[in-house]
């Protein structure tokens, strides 16, 4: 039989500020967003390289438009 001690997980979660939970959630969402963007850039880049190898007349200059 276990008894709840002041160092248990439940006590720790109750003592953490709600603002800390929100900050952790924001940090995790930004991190996942950055990972998703990196994954998308990787997939797009590999697709462009594959297209350039398969059809050399296609260049990335014709596929990507830069807006400044």
PDB file of N, CA, C, O and CB in Angstrom:
ATOM      1  N   UNK A   1       0.837  -1.165   0.000  1.00  0.00           N
ATOM      2  CA  UNK A   1       0.000   0.000   0.000  1.00  0.00           C
ATOM      3  C   UNK A   1       0.892   1.241   0.000  1.00  0.00           C
ATOM      4  O   UNK A   1       1.789   1.363   0.834  1.00  0.00           O
ATOM      5  CB  UNK A   1      -0.958  -0.009   1.211  1.00  0.00           C
ATOM      6  N   UNK A   2       0.649   2.150  -0.923  1.00  0.00           N
ATOM      7  CA  UNK A   2       1.464   3.350  -0.971  1.00  0.00           C
ATOM      8  C   UNK A   2       0.669   4.541  -0.451  1.00  0.00           C
ATOM      9  O   UNK A   2      -0.540   4.653  -0.658  1.00  0.00           O
ATOM     10  CB  UNK A   2       1.961   3.613  -2.400  1.00  0.00           C
ATOM     11  N   UNK A   3       1.372   5.399   0.212  1.00  0.00           N
ATOM     12  CA  UNK A   3       0.733   6.612   0.714  1.00  0.00           C
ATOM     13  C   UNK A   3       1.255   7.802  -0.068  1.00  0.00           C
ATOM     14  O   UNK A   3       2.398   7.806  -0.526  1.00  0.00           O
ATOM     15  CB  UNK A   3       0.989   6.797   2.235  1.00  0.00           C
ATOM     16  N   UNK A   4       0.415   8.803  -0.217  1.00  0.00           N
ATOM     17  CA  UNK A   4       0.821  10.000  -0.952  1.00  0.00           C
ATOM     18  C   UNK A   4       1.790  10.813  -0.099  1.00  0.00           C
ATOM     19  O   UNK A   4       1.511  11.140   1.054  1.00  0.00           O
ATOM     20  CB  UNK A   4      -0.417  10.857  -1.348  1.00  0.00           C
ATOM     21  N   UNK A   5       2.901  11.120  -0.682  1.00  0.00           N
ATOM     22  CA  UNK A   5       3.891  11.941   0.015  1.00  0.00           C
ATOM     23  C   UNK A   5       3.927  13.312  -0.633  1.00  0.00           C
ATOM     24  O   UNK A   5       3.455  13.469  -1.759  1.00  0.00           O
ATOM     25  CB  UNK A   5       5.300  11.279  -0.012  1.00  0.00           C
ATOM     26  N   UNK A   6       4.466  14.289   0.037  1.00  0.00           N
ATOM     27  CA  UNK A   6       4.533  15.629  -0.556  1.00  0.00           C
ATOM     28  C   UNK A   6       5.352  15.683  -1.839  1.00  0.00           C
ATOM     29  O   UNK A   6       5.282  16.672  -2.569  1.00  0.00           O
ATOM     30  CB  UNK A   6       5.110  16.593   0.438  1.00  0.00           C
ATOM     31  N   UNK A   7       6.113  14.658  -2.123  1.00  0.00           N
ATOM     32  CA  UNK A   7       6.925  14.660  -3.337  1.00  0.00           C
ATOM     33  C   UNK A   7       6.279  13.847  -4.464  1.00  0.00           C
ATOM     34  O   UNK A   7       6.959  13.478  -5.421  1.00  0.00           O
ATOM     35  CB  UNK A   7       8.311  14.110  -3.035  1.00  0.00           C
ATOM     36  N   UNK A   8       4.989  13.568  -4.363  1.00  0.00           N
ATOM     37  CA  UNK A   8       4.338  12.767  -5.398  1.00  0.00           C
ATOM     38  C   UNK A   8       4.044  13.625  -6.635  1.00  0.00           C
ATOM     39  O   UNK A   8       4.083  14.854  -6.575  1.00  0.00           O
ATOM     40  CB  UNK A   8       3.032  12.140  -4.855  1.00  0.00           C
ATOM     41  N   UNK A   9       3.752  12.963  -7.745  1.00  0.00           N
ATOM     42  CA  UNK A   9       3.476  13.663  -9.006  1.00  0.00           C
ATOM     43  C   UNK A   9       2.235  14.541  -8.901  1.00  0.00           C
ATOM     44  O   UNK A   9       2.220  15.658  -9.419  1.00  0.00           O
ATOM     45  CB  UNK A   9       3.303  12.656 -10.143  1.00  0.00           C
ATOM     46  N   UNK A  10       1.218  14.055  -8.251  1.00  0.00           N
ATOM     47  CA  UNK A  10      -0.009  14.827  -8.123  1.00  0.00           C
ATOM     48  C   UNK A  10       0.213  16.138  -7.393  1.00  0.00           C
ATOM     49  O   UNK A  10      -0.300  17.180  -7.803  1.00  0.00           O
ATOM     50  CB  UNK A  10      -1.055  14.020  -7.408  1.00  0.00           C
ATOM     51  N   UNK A  11       0.973  16.086  -6.316  1.00  0.00           N
ATOM     52  CA  UNK A  11       1.278  17.304  -5.560  1.00  0.00           C
ATOM     53  C   UNK A  11       2.093  18.272  -6.404  1.00  0.00           C
ATOM     54  O   UNK A  11       1.868  19.482  -6.365  1.00  0.00           O
ATOM     55  CB  UNK A  11       2.036  16.965  -4.268  1.00  0.00           C
ATOM     56  N   UNK A  12       3.032  17.741  -7.159  1.00  0.00           N
ATOM     57  CA  UNK A  12       3.861  18.605  -8.007  1.00  0.00           C
ATOM     58  C   UNK A  12       3.011  19.286  -9.080  1.00  0.00           C
ATOM     59  O   UNK A  12       3.192  20.473  -9.350  1.00  0.00           O
ATOM     60  CB  UNK A  12       4.995  17.790  -8.664  1.00  0.00           C
ATOM     61  N   UNK A  13       2.091  18.548  -9.690  1.00  0.00           N
ATOM     62  CA  UNK A  13       1.256  19.149 -10.738  1.00  0.00           C
ATOM     63  C   UNK A  13       0.312  20.201 -10.186  1.00  0.00           C
ATOM     64  O   UNK A  13       0.003  21.180 -10.865  1.00  0.00           O
ATOM     65  CB  UNK A  13       0.457  18.076 -11.450  1.00  0.00           C
ATOM     66  N   UNK A  14      -0.148  20.004  -8.961  1.00  0.00           N
ATOM     67  CA  UNK A  14      -1.055  20.982  -8.356  1.00  0.00           C
ATOM     68  C   UNK A  14      -0.308  22.276  -8.013  1.00  0.00           C
ATOM     69  O   UNK A  14      -0.884  23.363  -8.076  1.00  0.00           O
ATOM     70  CB  UNK A  14      -1.712  20.395  -7.088  1.00  0.00           C
ATOM     71  N   UNK A  15       0.946  22.159  -7.659  1.00  0.00           N
ATOM     72  CA  UNK A  15       1.707  23.341  -7.241  1.00  0.00           C
ATOM     73  C   UNK A  15       2.279  24.138  -8.410  1.00  0.00           C
ATOM     74  O   UNK A  15       2.739  25.262  -8.210  1.00  0.00           O
ATOM     75  CB  UNK A  15       2.828  22.924  -6.332  1.00  0.00           C
ATOM     76  N   UNK A  16       2.264  23.595  -9.604  1.00  0.00           N
ATOM     77  CA  UNK A  16       2.784  24.319 -10.768  1.00  0.00           C
ATOM     78  C   UNK A  16       1.755  25.350 -11.213  1.00  0.00           C
ATOM     79  O   UNK A  16       0.559  25.066 -11.279  1.00  0.00           O
ATOM     80  CB  UNK A  16       3.124  23.340 -11.934  1.00  0.00           C
ATOM     81  N   UNK A  17       2.235  26.542 -11.516  1.00  0.00           N
ATOM     82  CA  UNK A  17       1.362  27.639 -11.920  1.00  0.00           C
ATOM     83  C   UNK A  17       0.702  27.340 -13.267  1.00  0.00           C
ATOM     84  O   UNK A  17       1.327  26.723 -14.130  1.00  0.00           O
ATOM     85  CB  UNK A  17       2.154  28.954 -11.996  1.00  0.00           C
ATOM     86  N   UNK A  18      -0.548  27.764 -13.463  1.00  0.00           N
ATOM     87  CA  UNK A  18      -1.197  27.593 -14.771  1.00  0.00           C
ATOM     88  C   UNK A  18      -0.458  28.353 -15.879  1.00  0.00           C
ATOM     89  O   UNK A  18      -0.476  27.947 -17.041  1.00  0.00           O
ATOM     90  CB  UNK A  18      -2.656  28.069 -14.701  1.00  0.00           C
ATOM     91  N   UNK A  19       0.184  29.448 -15.507  1.00  0.00           N
ATOM     92  CA  UNK A  19       0.962  30.200 -16.495  1.00  0.00           C
ATOM     93  C   UNK A  19       2.153  29.389 -16.992  1.00  0.00           C
ATOM     94  O   UNK A  19       2.560  29.521 -18.146  1.00  0.00           O
ATOM     95  CB  UNK A  19       1.445  31.526 -15.897  1.00  0.00           C
ATOM     96  N   UNK A  20       2.703  28.565 -16.136  1.00  0.00           N
ATOM     97  CA  UNK A  20       3.802  27.691 -16.554  1.00  0.00           C
ATOM     98  C   UNK A  20       3.310  26.651 -17.549  1.00  0.00           C
ATOM     99  O   UNK A  20       3.987  26.363 -18.536  1.00  0.00           O
ATOM    100  CB  UNK A  20       4.438  26.999 -15.336  1.00  0.00           C
ATOM    101  N   UNK A  21       2.124  26.084 -17.291  1.00  0.00           N
ATOM    102  CA  UNK A  21       1.556  25.131 -18.242  1.00  0.00           C
ATOM    103  C   UNK A  21       1.295  25.796 -19.589  1.00  0.00           C
ATOM    104  O   UNK A  21       1.529  25.189 -20.634  1.00  0.00           O
ATOM    105  CB  UNK A  21       0.259  24.531 -17.690  1.00  0.00           C
ATOM    106  N   UNK A  22       0.811  27.043 -19.575  1.00  0.00           N
ATOM    107  CA  UNK A  22       0.544  27.733 -20.843  1.00  0.00           C
ATOM    108  C   UNK A  22       1.850  28.035 -21.569  1.00  0.00           C
ATOM    109  O   UNK A  22       1.912  27.920 -22.793  1.00  0.00           O
ATOM    110  CB  UNK A  22      -0.244  29.039 -20.598  1.00  0.00           C
ATOM    111  N   UNK A  23       2.888  28.418 -20.841  1.00  0.00           N
ATOM    112  CA  UNK A  23       4.176  28.689 -21.471  1.00  0.00           C
ATOM    113  C   UNK A  23       4.769  27.427 -22.091  1.00  0.00           C
ATOM    114  O   UNK A  23       5.343  27.468 -23.179  1.00  0.00           O
ATOM    115  CB  UNK A  23       5.148  29.279 -20.453  1.00  0.00           C
ATOM    116  N   UNK A  24       4.624  26.311 -21.391  1.00  0.00           N
ATOM    117  CA  UNK A  24       5.114  25.037 -21.938  1.00  0.00           C
ATOM    118  C   UNK A  24       4.325  24.664 -23.197  1.00  0.00           C
ATOM    119  O   UNK A  24       4.903  24.197 -24.178  1.00  0.00           O
ATOM    120  CB  UNK A  24       5.002  23.904 -20.875  1.00  0.00           C
ATOM    121  N   UNK A  25       3.006  24.873 -23.168  1.00  0.00           N
ATOM    122  CA  UNK A  25       2.192  24.580 -24.347  1.00  0.00           C
ATOM    123  C   UNK A  25       2.559  25.434 -25.536  1.00  0.00           C
ATOM    124  O   UNK A  25       2.625  24.943 -26.663  1.00  0.00           O
ATOM    125  CB  UNK A  25       0.741  24.769 -24.032  1.00  0.00           C
ATOM    126  N   UNK A  26       2.803  26.721 -25.294  1.00  0.00           N
ATOM    127  CA  UNK A  26       3.204  27.618 -26.382  1.00  0.00           C
ATOM    128  C   UNK A  26       4.553  27.189 -26.943  1.00  0.00           C
ATOM    129  O   UNK A  26       4.735  27.156 -28.160  1.00  0.00           O
ATOM    130  CB  UNK A  26       3.268  29.084 -25.891  1.00  0.00           C
ATOM    131  N   UNK A  27       5.496  26.862 -26.073  1.00  0.00           N
ATOM    132  CA  UNK A  27       6.821  26.437 -26.528  1.00  0.00           C
ATOM    133  C   UNK A  27       6.750  25.154 -27.348  1.00  0.00           C
ATOM    134  O   UNK A  27       7.429  25.027 -28.367  1.00  0.00           O
ATOM    135  CB  UNK A  27       7.748  26.237 -25.335  1.00  0.00           C
ATOM    136  N   UNK A  28       5.931  24.209 -26.906  1.00  0.00           N
ATOM    137  CA  UNK A  28       5.791  22.946 -27.645  1.00  0.00           C
ATOM    138  C   UNK A  28       5.139  23.199 -29.005  1.00  0.00           C
ATOM    139  O   UNK A  28       5.553  22.617 -30.007  1.00  0.00           O
ATOM    140  CB  UNK A  28       4.954  21.922 -26.829  1.00  0.00           C
ATOM    141  N   UNK A  29       4.121  24.066 -29.046  1.00  0.00           N
ATOM    142  CA  UNK A  29       3.456  24.327 -30.325  1.00  0.00           C
ATOM    143  C   UNK A  29       4.382  25.038 -31.307  1.00  0.00           C
ATOM    144  O   UNK A  29       4.346  24.748 -32.503  1.00  0.00           O
ATOM    145  CB  UNK A  29       2.198  25.161 -30.104  1.00  0.00           C
ATOM    146  N   UNK A  30       5.204  25.956 -30.828  1.00  0.00           N
ATOM    147  CA  UNK A  30       6.168  26.621 -31.715  1.00  0.00           C
ATOM    148  C   UNK A  30       7.204  25.611 -32.207  1.00  0.00           C
ATOM    149  O   UNK A  30       7.579  25.620 -33.379  1.00  0.00           O
ATOM    150  CB  UNK A  30       6.867  27.803 -30.984  1.00  0.00           C
ATOM    151  N   UNK A  31       7.658  24.750 -31.314  1.00  0.00           N
ATOM    152  CA  UNK A  31       8.641  23.738 -31.716  1.00  0.00           C
ATOM    153  C   UNK A  31       8.098  22.779 -32.758  1.00  0.00           C
ATOM    154  O   UNK A  31       8.797  22.451 -33.717  1.00  0.00           O
ATOM    155  CB  UNK A  31       9.102  22.959 -30.512  1.00  0.00           C
ATOM    156  N   UNK A  32       6.868  22.326 -32.588  1.00  0.00           N
ATOM    157  CA  UNK A  32       6.253  21.419 -33.559  1.00  0.00           C
ATOM    158  C   UNK A  32       6.031  22.141 -34.887  1.00  0.00           C
ATOM    159  O   UNK A  32       6.177  21.547 -35.955  1.00  0.00           O
ATOM    160  CB  UNK A  32       4.913  20.863 -33.016  1.00  0.00           C
ATOM    161  N   UNK A  33       5.679  23.417 -34.815  1.00  0.00           N
ATOM    162  CA  UNK A  33       5.486  24.196 -36.038  1.00  0.00           C
ATOM    163  C   UNK A  33       6.799  24.330 -36.821  1.00  0.00           C
ATOM    164  O   UNK A  33       6.813  24.211 -38.046  1.00  0.00           O
ATOM    165  CB  UNK A  33       4.925  25.590 -35.699  1.00  0.00           C
ATOM    166  N   UNK A  34       7.883  24.573 -36.113  1.00  0.00           N
ATOM    167  CA  UNK A  34       9.197  24.679 -36.770  1.00  0.00           C
ATOM    168  C   UNK A  34       9.590  23.340 -37.389  1.00  0.00           C
ATOM    169  O   UNK A  34      10.114  23.298 -38.502  1.00  0.00           O
ATOM    170  CB  UNK A  34      10.281  25.139 -35.759  1.00  0.00           C
ATOM    171  N   UNK A  35       9.340  22.256 -36.674  1.00  0.00           N
ATOM    172  CA  UNK A  35       9.651  20.934 -37.231  1.00  0.00           C
ATOM    173  C   UNK A  35       8.812  20.640 -38.479  1.00  0.00           C
ATOM    174  O   UNK A  35       9.314  20.063 -39.443  1.00  0.00           O
ATOM    175  CB  UNK A  35       9.416  19.844 -36.172  1.00  0.00           C
ATOM    176  N   UNK A  36       7.539  21.036 -38.460  1.00  0.00           N
ATOM    177  CA  UNK A  36       6.687  20.838 -39.629  1.00  0.00           C
ATOM    178  C   UNK A  36       7.153  21.653 -40.830  1.00  0.00           C
ATOM    179  O   UNK A  36       7.130  21.172 -41.963  1.00  0.00           O
ATOM    180  CB  UNK A  36       5.258  21.199 -39.293  1.00  0.00           C
ATOM    181  N   UNK A  37       7.578  22.892 -40.573  1.00  0.00           N
ATOM    182  CA  UNK A  37       8.088  23.729 -41.657  1.00  0.00           C
ATOM    183  C   UNK A  37       9.373  23.137 -42.240  1.00  0.00           C
ATOM    184  O   UNK A  37       9.565  23.116 -43.456  1.00  0.00           O
ATOM    185  CB  UNK A  37       8.340  25.164 -41.155  1.00  0.00           C
ATOM    186  N   UNK A  38      10.245  22.659 -41.359  1.00  0.00           N
ATOM    187  CA  UNK A  38      11.494  22.048 -41.845  1.00  0.00           C
ATOM    188  C   UNK A  38      11.203  20.802 -42.662  1.00  0.00           C
ATOM    189  O   UNK A  38      11.845  20.573 -43.688  1.00  0.00           O
ATOM    190  CB  UNK A  38      12.422  21.696 -40.668  1.00  0.00           C
ATOM    191  N   UNK A  39      10.249  19.996 -42.227  1.00  0.00           N
ATOM    192  CA  UNK A  39       9.880  18.790 -42.966  1.00  0.00           C
ATOM    193  C   UNK A  39       9.322  19.157 -44.339  1.00  0.00           C
ATOM    194  O   UNK A  39       9.650  18.511 -45.335  1.00  0.00           O
ATOM    195  CB  UNK A  39       8.850  17.962 -42.173  1.00  0.00           C
ATOM    196  N   UNK A  40       8.494  20.175 -44.395  1.00  0.00           N
ATOM    197  CA  UNK A  40       7.936  20.616 -45.676  1.00  0.00           C
ATOM    198  C   UNK A  40       9.005  21.134 -46.627  1.00  0.00           C
ATOM    199  O   UNK A  40       8.959  20.855 -47.826  1.00  0.00           O
ATOM    200  CB  UNK A  40       6.900  21.693 -45.446  1.00  0.00           C
ATOM    201  N   UNK A  41       9.960  21.882 -46.104  1.00  0.00           N
ATOM    202  CA  UNK A  41      11.062  22.392 -46.937  1.00  0.00           C
ATOM    203  C   UNK A  41      11.904  21.232 -47.445  1.00  0.00           C
ATOM    204  O   UNK A  41      12.335  21.230 -48.599  1.00  0.00           O
ATOM    205  CB  UNK A  41      11.946  23.391 -46.141  1.00  0.00           C
ATOM    206  N   UNK A  42      12.137  20.251 -46.588  1.00  0.00           N
ATOM    207  CA  UNK A  42      12.914  19.080 -46.998  1.00  0.00           C
ATOM    208  C   UNK A  42      12.208  18.310 -48.112  1.00  0.00           C
ATOM    209  O   UNK A  42      12.841  17.927 -49.096  1.00  0.00           O
ATOM    210  CB  UNK A  42      13.161  18.158 -45.798  1.00  0.00           C
ATOM    211  N   UNK A  43      10.917  18.083 -47.966  1.00  0.00           N
ATOM    212  CA  UNK A  43      10.160  17.346 -48.975  1.00  0.00           C
ATOM    213  C   UNK A  43      10.125  18.112 -50.293  1.00  0.00           C
ATOM    214  O   UNK A  43      10.301  17.529 -51.363  1.00  0.00           O
ATOM    215  CB  UNK A  43       8.732  17.075 -48.482  1.00  0.00           C
ATOM    216  N   UNK A  44       9.896  19.418 -50.211  1.00  0.00           N
ATOM    217  CA  UNK A  44       9.855  20.230 -51.424  1.00  0.00           C
ATOM    218  C   UNK A  44      11.209  20.246 -52.128  1.00  0.00           C
ATOM    219  O   UNK A  44      11.290  20.136 -53.352  1.00  0.00           O
ATOM    220  CB  UNK A  44       9.421  21.658 -51.091  1.00  0.00           C
ATOM    221  N   UNK A  45      12.270  20.385 -51.334  1.00  0.00           N
ATOM    222  CA  UNK A  45      13.618  20.410 -51.925  1.00  0.00           C
ATOM    223  C   UNK A  45      13.966  19.104 -52.601  1.00  0.00           C
ATOM    224  O   UNK A  45      14.521  19.105 -53.700  1.00  0.00           O
ATOM    225  CB  UNK A  45      14.656  20.718 -50.865  1.00  0.00           C
ATOM    226  N   UNK A  46      13.649  17.991 -51.966  1.00  0.00           N
ATOM    227  CA  UNK A  46      13.970  16.700 -52.586  1.00  0.00           C
ATOM    228  C   UNK A  46      13.117  16.465 -53.831  1.00  0.00           C
ATOM    229  O   UNK A  46      13.575  15.828 -54.779  1.00  0.00           O
ATOM    230  CB  UNK A  46      13.763  15.554 -51.580  1.00  0.00           C
ATOM    231  N   UNK A  47      11.886  16.970 -53.838  1.00  0.00           N
ATOM    232  CA  UNK A  47      11.042  16.840 -55.029  1.00  0.00           C
ATOM    233  C   UNK A  47      11.610  17.661 -56.183  1.00  0.00           C
ATOM    234  O   UNK A  47      11.604  17.219 -57.332  1.00  0.00           O
ATOM    235  CB  UNK A  47       9.597  17.285 -54.721  1.00  0.00           C
ATOM    236  N   UNK A  48      12.101  18.856 -55.869  1.00  0.00           N
ATOM    237  CA  UNK A  48      12.693  19.690 -56.918  1.00  0.00           C
ATOM    238  C   UNK A  48      13.960  19.057 -57.481  1.00  0.00           C
ATOM    239  O   UNK A  48      14.193  19.090 -58.689  1.00  0.00           O
ATOM    240  CB  UNK A  48      13.004  21.084 -56.375  1.00  0.00           C
ATOM    241  N   UNK A  49      14.771  18.486 -56.608  1.00  0.00           N
ATOM    242  CA  UNK A  49      15.996  17.827 -57.082  1.00  0.00           C
ATOM    243  C   UNK A  49      15.642  16.625 -57.956  1.00  0.00           C
ATOM    244  O   UNK A  49      16.253  16.408 -59.002  1.00  0.00           O
ATOM    245  CB  UNK A  49      16.881  17.382 -55.885  1.00  0.00           C
ATOM    246  N   UNK A  50      14.646  15.842 -57.517  1.00  0.00           N
ATOM    247  CA  UNK A  50      14.216  14.695 -58.321  1.00  0.00           C
ATOM    248  C   UNK A  50      13.665  15.108 -59.665  1.00  0.00           C
ATOM    249  O   UNK A  50      13.914  14.446 -60.673  1.00  0.00           O
ATOM    250  CB  UNK A  50      13.178  13.897 -57.578  1.00  0.00           C
ATOM    251  N   UNK A  51      12.909  16.208 -59.690  1.00  0.00           N
ATOM    252  CA  UNK A  51      12.373  16.696 -60.964  1.00  0.00           C
ATOM    253  C   UNK A  51      13.488  17.211 -61.866  1.00  0.00           C
ATOM    254  O   UNK A  51      13.443  17.024 -63.082  1.00  0.00           O
ATOM    255  CB  UNK A  51      11.340  17.803 -60.722  1.00  0.00           C
ATOM    256  N   UNK A  52      14.486  17.858 -61.272  1.00  0.00           N
ATOM    257  CA  UNK A  52      15.602  18.378 -62.069  1.00  0.00           C
ATOM    258  C   UNK A  52      16.443  17.248 -62.660  1.00  0.00           C
ATOM    259  O   UNK A  52      16.987  17.391 -63.755  1.00  0.00           O
ATOM    260  CB  UNK A  52      16.487  19.290 -61.211  1.00  0.00           C
ATOM    261  N   UNK A  53      16.551  16.142 -61.957  1.00  0.00           N
ATOM    262  CA  UNK A  53      17.310  15.003 -62.487  1.00  0.00           C
ATOM    263  C   UNK A  53      16.506  14.307 -63.576  1.00  0.00           C
ATOM    264  O   UNK A  53      17.062  13.911 -64.600  1.00  0.00           O
ATOM    265  CB  UNK A  53      17.667  14.004 -61.359  1.00  0.00           C
ATOM    266  N   UNK A  54      15.208  14.156 -63.363  1.00  0.00           N
ATOM    267  CA  UNK A  54      14.373  13.442 -64.328  1.00  0.00           C
ATOM    268  C   UNK A  54      14.181  14.253 -65.609  1.00  0.00           C
ATOM    269  O   UNK A  54      14.220  13.701 -66.708  1.00  0.00           O
ATOM    270  CB  UNK A  54      13.014  13.113 -63.711  1.00  0.00           C
ATOM    271  N   UNK A  55      13.977  15.547 -65.467  1.00  0.00           N
ATOM    272  CA  UNK A  55      13.783  16.431 -66.626  1.00  0.00           C
ATOM    273  C   UNK A  55      14.713  17.629 -66.469  1.00  0.00           C
ATOM    274  O   UNK A  55      14.333  18.621 -65.848  1.00  0.00           O
ATOM    275  CB  UNK A  55      12.280  16.896 -66.756  1.00  0.00           C
ATOM    276  N   UNK A  56      15.912  17.558 -67.015  1.00  0.00           N
ATOM    277  CA  UNK A  56      16.903  18.624 -66.810  1.00  0.00           C
ATOM    278  C   UNK A  56      16.460  19.995 -67.339  1.00  0.00           C
ATOM    279  O   UNK A  56      17.011  21.017 -66.931  1.00  0.00           O
ATOM    280  CB  UNK A  56      18.198  18.235 -67.475  1.00  0.00           C
ATOM    281  N   UNK A  57      15.482  20.026 -68.231  1.00  0.00           N
ATOM    282  CA  UNK A  57      15.043  21.326 -68.753  1.00  0.00           C
ATOM    283  C   UNK A  57      14.282  22.136 -67.703  1.00  0.00           C
ATOM    284  O   UNK A  57      14.132  23.350 -67.835  1.00  0.00           O
ATOM    285  CB  UNK A  57      14.163  21.127 -69.987  1.00  0.00           C
ATOM    286  N   UNK A  58      13.796  21.440 -66.642  1.00  0.00           N
ATOM    287  CA  UNK A  58      13.105  22.124 -65.551  1.00  0.00           C
ATOM    288  C   UNK A  58      14.148  22.602 -64.547  1.00  0.00           C
ATOM    289  O   UNK A  58      14.916  21.801 -64.013  1.00  0.00           O
ATOM    290  CB  UNK A  58      12.053  21.185 -64.866  1.00  0.00           C
ATOM    291  N   UNK A  59      14.173  23.878 -64.298  1.00  0.00           N
ATOM    292  CA  UNK A  59      15.093  24.412 -63.296  1.00  0.00           C
ATOM    293  C   UNK A  59      14.289  24.959 -62.131  1.00  0.00           C
ATOM    294  O   UNK A  59      13.112  25.292 -62.269  1.00  0.00           O
ATOM    295  CB  UNK A  59      16.007  25.514 -63.900  1.00  0.00           C
ATOM    296  N   UNK A  60      14.930  25.044 -61.007  1.00  0.00           N
ATOM    297  CA  UNK A  60      14.230  25.553 -59.828  1.00  0.00           C
ATOM    298  C   UNK A  60      13.879  27.028 -60.002  1.00  0.00           C
ATOM    299  O   UNK A  60      12.975  27.540 -59.342  1.00  0.00           O
ATOM    300  CB  UNK A  60      15.088  25.358 -58.567  1.00  0.00           C
ATOM    301  N   UNK A  61      14.597  27.704 -60.892  1.00  0.00           N
ATOM    302  CA  UNK A  61      14.286  29.110 -61.149  1.00  0.00           C
ATOM    303  C   UNK A  61      12.882  29.237 -61.742  1.00  0.00           C
ATOM    304  O   UNK A  61      12.192  30.225 -61.491  1.00  0.00           O
ATOM    305  CB  UNK A  61      15.335  29.737 -62.102  1.00  0.00           C
ATOM    306  N   UNK A  62      12.462  28.256 -62.517  1.00  0.00           N
ATOM    307  CA  UNK A  62      11.143  28.301 -63.121  1.00  0.00           C
ATOM    308  C   UNK A  62      10.042  27.829 -62.160  1.00  0.00           C
ATOM    309  O   UNK A  62       8.868  28.133 -62.373  1.00  0.00           O
ATOM    310  CB  UNK A  62      11.129  27.454 -64.376  1.00  0.00           C
ATOM    311  N   UNK A  63      10.409  27.095 -61.111  1.00  0.00           N
ATOM    312  CA  UNK A  63       9.409  26.524 -60.218  1.00  0.00           C
ATOM    313  C   UNK A  63       9.152  27.361 -58.969  1.00  0.00           C
ATOM    314  O   UNK A  63       8.059  27.326 -58.404  1.00  0.00           O
ATOM    315  CB  UNK A  63       9.831  25.154 -59.813  1.00  0.00           C
ATOM    316  N   UNK A  64      10.159  28.109 -58.544  1.00  0.00           N
ATOM    317  CA  UNK A  64      10.034  28.889 -57.315  1.00  0.00           C
ATOM    318  C   UNK A  64      10.048  30.368 -57.674  1.00  0.00           C
ATOM    319  O   UNK A  64      10.914  30.846 -58.407  1.00  0.00           O
ATOM    320  CB  UNK A  64      11.176  28.548 -56.309  1.00  0.00           C
ATOM    321  N   UNK A  65       9.074  31.069 -57.140  1.00  0.00           N
ATOM    322  CA  UNK A  65       8.976  32.495 -57.403  1.00  0.00           C
ATOM    323  C   UNK A  65       9.312  33.235 -56.118  1.00  0.00           C
ATOM    324  O   UNK A  65       8.762  32.933 -55.058  1.00  0.00           O
ATOM    325  CB  UNK A  65       7.557  32.883 -57.925  1.00  0.00           C
ATOM    326  N   UNK A  66      10.212  34.200 -56.212  1.00  0.00           N
ATOM    327  CA  UNK A  66      10.617  34.962 -55.048  1.00  0.00           C
ATOM    328  C   UNK A  66       9.856  36.274 -54.979  1.00  0.00           C
ATOM    329  O   UNK A  66       9.822  37.040 -55.942  1.00  0.00           O
ATOM    330  CB  UNK A  66      12.117  35.219 -55.073  1.00  0.00           C
ATOM    331  N   UNK A  67       9.256  36.518 -53.850  1.00  0.00           N
ATOM    332  CA  UNK A  67       8.534  37.771 -53.636  1.00  0.00           C
ATOM    333  C   UNK A  67       9.265  38.571 -52.572  1.00  0.00           C
ATOM    334  O   UNK A  67       9.308  38.184 -51.405  1.00  0.00           O
ATOM    335  CB  UNK A  67       7.052  37.511 -53.218  1.00  0.00           C
ATOM    336  N   UNK A  68       9.835  39.681 -52.987  1.00  0.00           N
ATOM    337  CA  UNK A  68      10.534  40.540 -52.015  1.00  0.00           C
ATOM    338  C   UNK A  68       9.761  41.812 -51.828  1.00  0.00           C
ATOM    339  O   UNK A  68      10.172  42.676 -51.053  1.00  0.00           O
ATOM    340  CB  UNK A  68      11.977  40.853 -52.469  1.00  0.00           C
TER     341      UNK A  68
END
